[in-house]
Amino acid sequence: MKKLLFSMVLTAFASVSAFSQFTDDRKGEFFIGYSNQQVDTGVDPTDFDSFVNDRETFHGFNASGVYNVGRYVGVKGDISGAYKRQSFNFAVPTGPGTSGNVAFDADAALYNFVAGLQFKDNSTDGRVKPFAHVMGGLGHARLKVSNLNCTGGVDCTGVAGSESENGLAGVFGGGIDIRLNNRVDLRLIQVDYNPIRLGGEVSHNMRFGIGFVFK
């Protein structure tokens, strides 16, 4: 009888300890921050110099939410938007010894709407929290051409206006969070590989982020 009672006490104690540990884990988090997108402008992924140099820098935002289903695994949804505005002004040949001029503004935007899994120690212990995530979903690219001015006989019919396209997107990466207090972490760095398939081709983009995580 004493052995049975002792076993029941141990079992109850273990159950309470396990429950306490479970409730000590953070059940969710929300991230908001700055996103720097290095957008592929025709990269050959087998050529390192091309992969590094043939890019345009976009600036924008990144927001994500995580529901932790366990101490080390969470279900994650992620949204990001990155933008770039450029002005162009260049000569265009119109015939033997003659040329015209084309000038316009181009506003480009790139969005990601993805979901997947995050891997991270979600306990309240520890100050440094590395994490990794694997996500997939939709990519959306948009381009608007405005303030078009064509001179010298250059035909710019159909150039002005907006175009957009959707495609499959992936986000594979991770980063490091630093605890500031019990409710807020600093996302010191986030680095993601962000391939998006548009127009039958894959754009090999990189995404960098920094911001705050609220728990």
SEBA-309005 format. One line per field, with one value per residue: residue in three letters; x, y negated, z of N, C-alpha, C, O in turn. Coordinates in steps of 0.001 Angstrom, whole numbers, plus 524288, in hexadecimal, padded with zeros to 5 digits. Example, Ala and Ser with C-alpha at 12.3 -4.5 7.8 and 13.67 -1.06 7.14 Angstrom:
2
type <- c(ALA,SER)
n.X <- c(83386,83232)
n.Y <- c(8163A,808CA)
n.Z <- c(81E78,81BA8)
ca.X <- c(8300C,83566)
ca.Y <- c(81194,80424)
ca.Z <- c(81E78,81BE4)
c.X <- c(83390,83264)
c.Y <- c(80CE4,7FFE2)
c.Z <- c(81E78,81EBE)
o.X <- c(8379C,83461)
o.Y <- c(80CF7,7FB8E)
o.Z <- c(82111,81F67)
//
This chain:
215
type <- c(MET,LYS,LYS,LEU,LEU,PHE,SER,MET,VAL,LEU,THR,ALA,PHE,ALA,SER,VAL,SER,ALA,PHE,SER,GLN,PHE,THR,ASP,ASP,ARG,LYS,GLY,GLU,PHE,PHE,ILE,GLY,TYR,SER,ASN,GLN,GLN,VAL,ASP,THR,GLY,VAL,ASP,PRO,THR,ASP,PHE,ASP,SER,PHE,VAL,ASN,ASP,ARG,GLU,THR,PHE,HIS,GLY,PHE,ASN,ALA,SER,GLY,VAL,TYR,ASN,VAL,GLY,ARG,TYR,VAL,GLY,VAL,LYS,GLY,ASP,ILE,SER,GLY,ALA,TYR,LYS,ARG,GLN,SER,PHE,ASN,PHE,ALA,VAL,PRO,THR,GLY,PRO,GLY,THR,SER,GLY,ASN,VAL,ALA,PHE,ASP,ALA,ASP,ALA,ALA,LEU,TYR,ASN,PHE,VAL,ALA,GLY,LEU,GLN,PHE,LYS,ASP,ASN,SER,THR,ASP,GLY,ARG,VAL,LYS,PRO,PHE,ALA,HIS,VAL,MET,GLY,GLY,LEU,GLY,HIS,ALA,ARG,LEU,LYS,VAL,SER,ASN,LEU,ASN,CYS,THR,GLY,GLY,VAL,ASP,CYS,THR,GLY,VAL,ALA,GLY,SER,GLU,SER,GLU,ASN,GLY,LEU,ALA,GLY,VAL,PHE,GLY,GLY,GLY,ILE,ASP,ILE,ARG,LEU,ASN,ASN,ARG,VAL,ASP,LEU,ARG,LEU,ILE,GLN,VAL,ASP,TYR,ASN,PRO,ILE,ARG,LEU,GLY,GLY,GLU,VAL,SER,HIS,ASN,MET,ARG,PHE,GLY,ILE,GLY,PHE,VAL,PHE,LYS)
n.X <- c(8033A,80797,80F35,808CF,8036A,80BCD,80F1D,80667,806E3,81065,80DC5,805BE,80B67,81283,80B99,80780,810BF,8133F,80AA3,80C22,81575,8121A,80AA2,81149,81639,81651,80AB4,808F9,80D44,80FF1,81561,81AC9,82115,82BED,82EC7,83860,83993,84049,83F75,83ECC,84421,84557,84B71,85520,854BC,85D04,865DD,86DFE,87164,869DE,86104,86284,8641E,85CF4,85332,84846,845B3,83B46,83275,82AAD,8209B,81E9E,81661,81214,80B65,80B02,8066F,80910,80A03,80F3B,81A97,8231E,81F6F,817DC,80C65,80C81,8093D,80C03,80E5D,81371,817D2,81E57,824A3,82800,82BE7,82F29,8353B,83627,83DAA,84106,84790,84237,8445F,83F10,84042,84967,853C1,84D61,8463E,83D61,83758,83460,82D6F,82991,822B7,823E5,81D10,81ED0,81A70,81AF8,8151F,8133E,80B8A,80B08,80B8F,80EA5,81790,81DEB,829CE,82E2F,832C9,8292A,82834,827FC,831A7,83F0E,8466D,849E7,8447C,8450B,83F28,83843,8318F,8283E,82126,81658,80EDF,80831,80D5A,80DB7,80F56,810B8,8103E,810C2,81056,81275,8110E,814CC,81CAC,81F24,8275F,82BD5,827A7,82651,81ED3,816AA,80E06,80578,80C9C,80BBB,804C0,7FFAA,80432,802C4,805F0,8043A,809D5,80FAD,815E9,820D4,82647,83191,8391E,83E17,841AC,845DB,840F9,840FE,83E90,8380E,83132,8271B,81EFA,8220F,82A99,8368A,8381F,84341,847FE,8434C,843C9,8407E,83E96,837BD,8315E,82990,82036,81DD9,817C2,81AEC,8253E,82EF7,83125,83BDF,83C2F,840ED,83E4B,83EED,83D98,839A6,834D2,82A3F,82585,819C8,8141E)
n.Y <- c(804BF,7FB1D,7F9FF,7F920,7EFD7,7E8EA,7E983,7E51D,7DAE6,7D79B,7D84A,7D0D4,7C7EB,7C76C,7C596,7BBC2,7B5F6,7B6FC,7B1EE,7A7F3,7A538,7A51F,79D03,79507,792FF,78A31,78780,78270,778B9,76C12,7659D,759C8,751D2,74BBE,74E40,7521A,7543F,75B92,75BC4,7645B,761ED,76783,77045,77A23,78566,78C58,786CF,78054,775B7,770C2,77337,76D5E,762F2,75FC7,759CA,75268,74903,74908,742C0,7449F,74AD0,754DD,75E18,76775,77268,77BDC,787FD,78FFA,79D56,7A406,7A507,7A37C,7A200,79A97,795B7,78D8E,78145,77825,76B7D,762DE,756DE,74FF9,74504,73CBB,7312A,72B97,722BA,720FD,71D3C,71CAD,71DE4,72185,7281E,7239F,72415,723D9,71D21,7172C,7149F,71666,71319,71912,71852,71BC6,71F66,72A3C,7327F,73CC9,7486A,752EC,75DD8,7673A,771D1,77AD6,7876A,790B2,7984C,7952A,796A7,7969D,79412,792BD,790A9,788DB,78777,7838B,77A46,778A1,77C19,783DB,786D0,78E00,78ECD,7944B,791EC,7906F,78B57,780CE,777F1,76AAA,761AD,75480,74A1B,73CCD,7333B,7260A,71801,71759,7136B,7114F,70DED,708B8,70F11,71909,7244A,726DF,72CA4,733B2,7352E,72FC4,7318E,73C35,748BA,755BE,761C5,76ED2,7796C,785A7,785D5,786F7,7872B,7887E,78975,7826F,77D54,77512,77260,7694C,76882,75DEE,75B59,761A7,76184,75D9C,75F6D,75CC2,75DEC,760EE,76399,76862,7716F,77553,77E3A,77BF9,780B7,77E18,78198,77C37,77908,7824F,7837B,78472,77BA7,778B2,7745C,76D16,76AC0,761E6,75EC4,7570D,753FC,753F8,75D5F,76117,766CB)
n.Z <- c(80000,80332,7FB70,7F2A9,7F4E1,7F536,7EADE,7E5D2,7E996,7E53D,7DA9A,7D9E1,7DCAB,7D46D,7CC37,7CECF,7CE61,7C3C4,7BF54,7C352,7BE75,7B420,7B423,7B620,7AD19,7A225,79B9C,7926C,788E1,78344,7789E,773CE,76A9E,763A6,7564C,74D6B,7408E,73778,72AD0,72055,713F2,70AF6,70D5D,70CC6,71370,71463,71363,71B5F,71C11,715E9,71BB4,724B1,72135,71932,71BEE,72111,72AE3,73360,73C54,747DF,74F62,7592A,75ED2,7681E,76DE3,7780F,77CA7,786C6,786E5,78CE9,7955E,78EBE,784B3,77BD0,7752F,76A5E,76488,75A7B,7557C,74C11,74658,73C6B,73685,72B8D,7253F,7194B,7104C,702B3,6F799,6EB01,6DE70,6D1F9,6C636,6BA47,6AFD4,6A4DC,6A98E,6B002,6BBDD,6C69E,6D2EB,6DF37,6EAE7,6F7B1,703A7,70C22,7144B,71C68,722C5,72BEB,7316A,73BC5,73FE1,74879,74F36,75955,760CD,76CDE,773D6,78058,78D46,795F6,7A076,7AC5A,7B03F,7AE8D,7A719,79CEB,790FE,78715,77A9A,7708A,76442,75B31,75048,7475B,73C64,73691,72D38,72920,71F33,71AF2,711CB,70E96,70512,7036F,700B0,6F65D,6EBCB,6DF0C,6D4BB,6C83B,6C073,6C475,6C694,6D0A0,6D2E3,6DAD5,6E2D3,6EC72,6F8A9,700BF,7050A,709D4,7107A,71502,71C7B,720CA,72D42,735F4,742E5,74989,7545D,75F73,76C27,776E9,7835C,78DDF,79B1F,7A0D5,7A8D6,7B097,7A980,79FDF,79540,78E6F,7812A,77C6E,772F8,766ED,75CD8,75054,745D0,73A70,73132,725E0,71CB1,710ED,70529,70073,7033A,70D73,7177E,71EC4,72A38,73579,74303,74D62,75ADB,76627,772ED,77C33,78559,78AB7,795E7)
ca.X <- c(80000,80B05,811A4,804D7,80286,81085,80EFF,80258,808E3,81454,80B0B,8031A,80F6A,81490,80792,80768,81599,812D2,806DC,80E95,8193A,80F25,80852,81588,817A7,81340,8070F,808EF,8105D,80EDD,81A00,81A36,82628,82DD5,83094,83BBF,8390C,843FF,83C39,84184,84341,84745,84FC8,8565B,855F2,861D3,86A2B,86DF7,871C2,864C2,85D46,86379,8644A,858AE,84EA2,8466E,8443C,8360D,8319F,82534,81F14,81DA3,81346,810DD,80912,80C39,803C8,80C79,8074E,812AC,81EE6,826F4,81D03,81361,80A12,80DDA,80771,80FC9,80D33,81770,81766,82322,8235C,82C59,82A6A,8339E,83445,8395F,83E15,844FA,846E6,84088,84529,83A44,841AA,84EF7,855CC,84990,84483,83999,8384C,83025,82DFD,824F6,82375,8221C,81C21,81E7E,81922,81B36,8128E,8131D,80773,80CC6,80A82,81197,81931,8226E,82C78,8306C,831C2,82531,827EB,82938,83722,842EC,84643,84AE0,840D6,84568,83A91,83842,82C48,82779,81BE9,81505,809F1,80766,81059,80AEB,812B7,80DB4,8135F,80DBC,8136C,80FB5,813FF,8177B,81DAE,8221D,82858,82F0D,82538,82626,81984,81652,808B6,804F5,810B9,809BC,800B4,80127,80411,803B3,8062F,8047A,80CA2,81108,81A4F,822D4,829A9,834AD,83D39,83DC4,84439,84701,83E12,84362,83A89,83885,82E62,823B2,81B17,82433,82FCE,838C4,839F3,8484B,848CE,8407A,845D6,83D3F,83EAF,8324C,8305B,82440,81FA8,81AB1,8187B,81D93,82AA5,82F98,8342D,83EC6,83CAB,84280,83B53,84167,839F7,83ACC,83019,828D6,82202,81662,81263)
ca.Y <- c(80000,7F691,7F97F,7F734,7EA58,7E60B,7E946,7E162,7D5AE,7D665,7D76E,7CBC9,7C3D0,7C71B,7C32E,7B62E,7B3A2,7B6B8,7ADD3,7A2F3,7A423,7A3EA,797CE,7913C,791CA,7862E,789DE,77FB6,773FB,768D5,762AD,75588,74F6B,749D9,75252,750A2,75868,75B82,75E1B,76696,75F38,76AEE,772FE,77F9E,7875F,78F68,78313,77D8E,77012,76F12,773C3,7692E,75DAD,75E6B,75914,74D31,748A5,74726,741D2,74556,74CB6,75A73,75F4A,76D01,7744F,78162,78AC2,7944F,7A239,7A6B6,7A1B1,7A264,7A1A1,79720,794C8,78814,77E72,773F1,767D7,75EDA,75392,74CFD,7412B,739B1,72D46,729F8,71F4B,7226F,7195D,71ED2,71CFA,72604,72731,72385,7249B,722E4,7182A,71442,7173D,713B4,713A0,71B58,7176A,71D7C,7215A,72FA3,7341C,74278,74A91,7589A,75F9A,76CC1,7739D,7803F,789EA,7957F,799B9,792B9,79A01,79307,79562,78F01,78FFF,78391,7875C,78242,774FB,778EA,77FD7,784D0,7895A,78F2E,78F9E,79656,79029,79020,788B1,77D96,77337,766FB,75D76,75057,745E7,73872,72F6B,72106,7135E,718E3,70F28,71345,709C0,70A1B,7130A,71E2D,7261E,72946,72E9D,7385B,73597,72DED,734CA,73FD8,74E53,758DF,76765,77228,77E54,7887A,7838B,789C4,78444,78C4D,78697,78221,778CE,7750D,76EBC,76817,766E8,758D7,75C2A,7663C,7610A,75B7F,760FE,75A25,7615F,75EAA,76483,76C99,77221,7791E,77F28,77B18,78199,77D29,7831C,7786F,7793E,78718,7837F,783DA,7772C,77A70,76FB8,76D79,76730,760EB,75BFA,755B5,751BF,7556F,761C6,7604D,76BEB)
ca.Z <- c(80000,80354,7F64A,7EF0A,7F627,7F3A0,7E522,7E456,7EAC2,7E140,7D5AA,7DA43,7DCA8,7CF19,7C8EE,7D012,7CC59,7BE12,7BE21,7C487,7BA65,7AF65,7B496,7B65B,7A7BA,79F94,797F2,78D77,78866,77EB7,776FC,7700F,769F3,75E9C,752BF,74907,73CB2,7331F,726C4,71BD5,70EFD,706D5,70FD2,70BD5,718B1,71467,71303,72063,71B2A,7140D,72002,72874,71F0F,715A4,71F41,72257,73063,734A1,741E7,74934,7548B,759E4,76376,7687D,772BB,77918,780DE,78837,78817,7909B,79725,78AA8,77F86,77B65,77009,7694D,75FF8,7598F,7513D,74B4A,741C0,73B6B,7327F,72951,7214C,71627,70BD7,6FE2B,6F379,6E77F,6D8D7,6CEE1,6C097,6B723,6AA5C,6A3E5,6AB74,6B314,6C09E,6C9E8,6D888,6E252,6F084,6FAAB,708FA,70CD5,719B2,71CAB,727E9,72C49,73634,73D16,74373,7492E,7543F,75A12,76614,76F57,777A2,78426,792C1,79793,7A61B,7AE26,7B1E3,7AA96,7A4FA,79753,78EC1,78175,77863,76AF2,76241,755EA,74ED8,741D6,73B6B,731EF,72C3C,725BC,71D42,71879,70F79,70C83,70222,7035E,6FEEC,6F190,6E81F,6DA91,6D0F3,6C3B8,6BD31,6C6F9,6C78B,6D5CF,6D394,6DE11,6E6CD,6F17B,6FB02,704E6,70416,70E82,70F86,719A1,71BD4,7258F,73023,73A7C,7467A,74C77,7571F,7651C,76E76,77C87,786A8,792E2,79ECC,7A364,7ADBA,7B053,7A55B,79B03,79370,789E4,77CF6,77B11,76D66,7644D,75792,74D8E,7402A,738F8,72BA1,72401,71736,70E14,6FF83,6FEDD,7050B,71315,71959,72364,72D7C,73AF2,74658,7526B,75E30,76B91,77520,78189,78613,78F42,797C0)
c.X <- c(8035A,80D9F,80DCD,803D3,80710,8109E,80AFF,8042A,80CDB,811BD,80860,806FA,8119E,810B1,80750,80C30,8154A,80F13,80929,81273,81673,80CEB,80C79,8175C,81424,80FBA,806EC,80C5F,80ED8,813AD,81870,81F7B,82737,82FD6,833CC,83BB4,83D10,84196,83F82,84020,84544,84BDD,85054,85808,85AD9,866A5,86A14,86E1C,86C8A,860D3,85DD0,8627C,85F8B,8538A,84D40,8449D,83EDA,835B4,82BDB,8246D,81E97,81A9E,8120A,80E6E,80A11,808C1,806F7,80943,80A7C,8171C,82270,8248B,8184C,8117A,80A6A,80B47,80AAC,80E15,811B4,81649,81C4D,82255,82851,82A2B,82F5C,831CB,8381E,83935,8426E,8437F,84564,84174,83FF3,83B56,84777,85095,851F7,84804,84071,83ADE,8336E,8314E,828FB,8269E,8212F,821AF,81B45,81D59,81940,81905,81321,80EAE,8085F,80B60,80D94,812D5,81DE6,82497,82F9F,82F40,82E1B,824A7,82957,82ED7,83A99,84228,846E5,8479F,841AC,84080,83B6A,8329D,82C6B,821DB,81B31,80FCC,80A04,80B1E,80D65,80E9E,80F64,81162,80FB9,81168,81034,81357,8172F,817F5,8213A,8229B,82B7A,82CCA,8251D,8207A,81954,810D6,808BC,808FF,80EB3,8056A,802E5,800BC,8051A,8038C,806AC,8077B,80DC0,815E2,81BD9,8262C,82C5E,8391E,83C82,84097,84525,843BD,840EB,83F27,83BCA,835C8,82AAC,81FE3,81D3B,829AE,8317C,83A4B,83EDA,84964,84544,84273,842BB,83EBF,83902,8317C,82A94,82414,81BCD,81BD4,81B79,8233F,82AD6,8331B,836AD,83FF7,83EC6,83F7F,83E05,83DB2,83C0D,835CF,82F34,824E7,81EFA,813EC,80DDC)
c.Y <- c(7FB11,7F5AF,7F74B,7F168,7E6F4,7E568,7E553,7DBC9,7D403,7D52D,7D222,7C74E,7C312,7C46C,7BD53,7B36E,7B2FA,7B266,7A876,7A16B,7A28D,79E5F,79393,78FB6,78D7A,788B5,78720,77AEB,77127,76583,75E65,752D9,74DA1,74E6D,74FEE,75535,75798,75EA4,75F9E,7638D,7626B,76E1E,77889,781FC,78AB3,78BF2,77FB1,777AC,76DE5,76F1E,76F43,763CD,75C17,75DDA,75351,74D36,7462A,74675,74276,74753,752A7,75B23,7651E,76E39,77A1A,7835E,78FA2,7991A,7A594,7A320,7A00F,7A183,79E03,796C7,78EEE,78617,77981,770AB,763F3,75BCF,75053,749B3,73E62,7360E,72B7B,7265A,720AB,71E0F,71B25,71DBD,72208,724D3,7276C,72412,723A8,71D6F,714FD,71764,713E8,714AC,715BA,71A54,71933,71EFD,726D7,730D6,739FC,7442D,75083,75A43,7657F,76DC8,7797A,7823D,78EF7,7966F,79680,79664,7967E,79500,79138,78E64,78A67,78317,785B9,77CDC,774EB,77D4B,7804E,7879F,78A70,78FD4,7917D,79514,79012,78D6E,785AE,778F5,76FC7,7628B,75982,74C1E,741C7,7348A,72A6B,71CB2,71490,71438,71123,70EF5,70BDF,70E7D,7187F,71F9B,7290E,72B50,7339F,738EC,73408,73189,73876,74577,7512A,75EA2,76A47,77722,780E5,78618,78717,78631,7883F,78967,786B8,77D5A,77974,770DD,76E1A,7660C,7619D,758E1,760C7,76611,75F5B,75DA9,75D6B,75E47,75EE9,75F2A,768F1,76CD2,7767D,7797A,77F3B,77BD1,780A7,77E82,77F6A,778E4,77DFC,7876E,78289,77F34,778B7,775C0,77109,76965,766C4,75DA8,75AE8,75337,753B1,759F3,760E9,76583,76B64)
c.Z <- c(80000,7FE10,7F253,7EFED,7F461,7EDAE,7E346,7E53E,7E6AE,7DBFE,7D599,7D9F8,7D72A,7CB7A,7C9E0,7CDE5,7C670,7BC76,7BF10,7C055,7B560,7AF98,7B4EE,7B0E6,7A597,79B7E,792B8,78D8A,78368,77D8D,77327,76F81,7646B,75B61,74E53,74537,73862,72EA9,7220A,716E3,70A5B,708A9,70DCD,7110A,718F3,71433,717F3,71FA3,7195E,71877,723E0,7261A,71BCD,71896,71FCE,72807,730F0,73A93,7432F,74EB7,75481,75EFE,7637C,76DC5,77345,77D7D,7820B,789CA,78BD1,79210,792A4,78541,77FC4,775CD,76EEF,76457,75F56,754E0,750DF,74653,74128,73680,7308D,7251E,71E7C,711CE,70785,6FA20,6EFD2,6E1D1,6D620,6C913,6BDA7,6B150,6A9AC,6A5AE,6AEA5,6B7EA,6C368,6CF9A,6DB3E,6E810,6F339,70033,70956,712A3,719D0,72241,727A3,7318F,736CA,740EA,7443E,74EA2,7548C,75FC6,767D9,7737E,77B4A,789A6,794FB,79D7B,7A793,7AFFF,7AD54,7A84E,79F0A,79504,788D4,77F82,77297,76937,75C9C,75465,748F2,74122,73655,731D8,72864,72448,71A4B,71675,70D3A,709F4,701AA,70181,6FA05,6EDE1,6E3D0,6D67E,6CC60,6C077,6BF78,6C82D,6CCC1,6D6F0,6D6DC,6E25B,6EC2C,6F377,6FF16,7030F,70932,70D1A,714B4,7186E,7210A,7280E,734A5,73DCF,749FC,74F2C,75CF4,76719,77442,77F30,78BDC,79694,7A130,7A8AD,7ACFA,7ABC6,7A019,79A06,78EFB,785EA,77AB3,77540,76B9D,75EB5,754ED,747D2,73E62,73313,72A54,71E2F,71487,70845,6FDA9,7007E,70AEC,7143B,71E8D,726E7,732EC,73E08,74BA7,755C6,763A2,76DC8,77AA7,78188,78B2C,790CE,79B92)
o.X <- c(80233,80E36,80F35,8036C,8064D,81209,80C02,80320,80CC1,81349,808B0,80602,8127B,81237,806F3,80BCC,816DC,8101A,8084A,812B9,8183C,80D3D,80B4D,819C5,80F90,81195,804EF,80E2F,80CBD,815CB,81533,82213,823DE,83247,83220,83D8B,83D3D,841A4,84298,83B89,846B6,84FC1,84C74,85C46,85CBD,86B06,86683,86B3F,86AEF,85DA9,859EC,86041,85E37,84FF4,85085,84241,83DF7,83853,8287E,82735,81E34,81C22,81112,80F47,809FC,8082D,80783,80636,80895,81763,8248D,82766,81525,8147F,808D3,80B1E,80BF4,80C8D,81391,81412,81E3D,81FB9,82C2A,82703,8333B,82D6A,83CC3,83531,84701,83EF5,84706,83F80,83CD3,837B1,84A37,84EDC,8531D,8486F,84026,83EFA,82F04,835A2,824AE,82B3C,81D10,82578,8177B,81F11,817D4,81ABF,81376,80E19,806B2,80A2F,80EF5,80F94,82161,821A3,83338,82B27,82FAF,820FF,82B9E,830A1,83932,83DBD,844AF,847EA,83F3B,83DFF,83ECE,82F41,83018,81E32,81EF2,80CA4,80BAE,80BF4,80ADD,810CA,80BBF,8152B,80C13,81527,80BCB,81807,81BB4,81429,825BF,81EB4,82D83,82FB6,823EF,81DA3,81B99,80F3B,80BA6,808DF,80FD1,802CA,80764,7FD59,807FC,80159,80936,807AD,80CE2,81987,81898,828A2,829D7,83C7D,83A98,841C5,84535,843B4,842FE,83C73,84008,837C2,82B14,81DC0,81A71,82CFA,82E3B,83D66,83EA0,84B7D,84460,842C0,8425C,84001,835D2,830F6,82720,82763,81722,8205B,81E41,825DB,82750,83777,833EC,8442F,83E72,83E48,83F40,83AFD,83FB0,832E8,832E8,82177,82142,811E3,80BE4)
o.Y <- c(7F750,7F13A,7F410,7EE66,7E2AE,7E143,7E273,7D855,7CF91,7D186,7CF46,7C361,7BEAA,7C160,7BA44,7AF1C,7AEF2,7AF87,7A4D8,79CDF,79F03,79B6D,78EFB,78B9C,78D1D,78BBC,7894D,77939,7737F,762F0,75F3D,751B7,74DF4,75205,74C30,7597A,75375,76373,75C83,762B1,7603D,76EA3,77B51,780C5,78BD4,78DD9,77C8B,774DC,769B1,76B88,76D88,7606C,75778,760FB,74FDC,75102,741C4,74939,7410D,745C1,7551C,75900,7676F,76B74,77CF7,780D1,7930C,798F1,7A994,79EB1,79BBD,7A060,79E48,79771,78BBB,788D6,776EF,772C3,761F8,75DE2,74E24,74B58,73DC4,737A6,72A0B,726D1,7216C,71B89,71B25,71CD2,72646,720DE,72AFC,7247C,722BE,7198C,7107F,71C2E,70F2C,716CE,7146B,71B58,71842,71FBE,727F3,73046,73BF4,741B1,752D8,75869,76862,76AF5,77CAC,77F35,79141,7957E,79545,798ED,793C5,79758,78CC0,78BDA,7878D,77ECB,78674,77B14,7718E,781BC,77D6C,78A79,78820,7913E,79075,796EE,78FAE,78D36,787AF,7765E,771BE,75FF4,75AEF,74AB6,74304,732BF,72A83,71D83,712FB,7116B,7127A,70C99,71039,7115D,71C3D,71C83,72D44,72BA7,7374A,73CC0,736AA,73431,737F3,746CC,74F3B,7602F,76868,778E0,77E9B,78488,789DB,78295,78B03,78727,78A8A,779C1,77DD0,76C5B,771E0,76247,760D6,756BD,7638D,76A1F,75FA9,75DB6,75B54,761C2,75B52,75B8F,76CBB,768CB,77AD1,77592,78225,777F8,78234,77CC8,77F73,7791D,77DBE,78B48,7801D,77ED5,779E8,77376,7757C,7652E,76AB6,75A35,75D75,750A7,754EB,75A47,7601F,76854,76F51)
o.Z <- c(7FD39,7FC5B,7EF0E,7EC32,7F24F,7EBB2,7DF8D,7E210,7E4D9,7D946,7D1BE,7D75E,7D571,7C815,7C62E,7CBD1,7C455,7B8BE,7BC05,7BECD,7B2A7,7ABCE,7B41D,7B02E,7A704,79840,78EEC,791A9,77FC6,78104,76FB3,77365,760FB,75D6F,74BCE,74672,735EF,72EAC,7200C,715C0,70652,705E2,70D2F,712F2,71D39,714C4,718A8,7224A,71B11,718F7,7261B,728B1,71BA8,717E3,71F1E,729CD,72F33,73D82,7400C,7524F,75063,76307,75F62,7719B,76F68,78186,77EB3,78D81,78DAE,7903A,792AC,7818E,78364,7721E,77228,76066,76332,750D3,754D6,74298,744FB,732D0,7335E,721DC,720F3,70FDD,70884,6F955,6F150,6E085,6D7B3,6C728,6BE77,6AE35,6AD83,6A36F,6AFEB,6B804,6C29C,6D0E9,6D9D9,6E9E5,6F14A,7014E,7071F,7158C,7179A,725FF,723AE,735A5,732F5,744C3,74111,7522C,7508D,76330,764C3,77652,779A1,78A90,795CB,79F4E,7A472,7B131,7A8CA,7A7A7,79C68,796D6,785DA,78276,77016,76C5A,759AF,756E7,745F8,744C1,7324A,735CF,724CE,727B4,71780,71911,70A59,70C62,6FFBF,700D2,6F995,6ECF2,6E4C2,6D4F7,6CC92,6BDF4,6BCB0,6CA85,6CD3B,6DB76,6D5C4,6E544,6F00A,6F070,700B7,6FFEB,70C85,7091D,71856,713F4,7252E,72555,736DC,73BCC,74D01,74C96,75F29,76421,77649,77D85,78DFF,79550,7A350,7AC80,7A912,7AA50,79C31,79D86,78C20,78718,77782,772DB,76E71,75C18,756FD,74551,7407F,7303D,72D4B,71B27,715AD,706AB,6F9BF,6FF46,70D1F,7123B,72250,7269C,734B6,73C10,74E1D,753CA,7657A,76AEF,77D76,77E2F,78F55,78D7C,79D88)
//
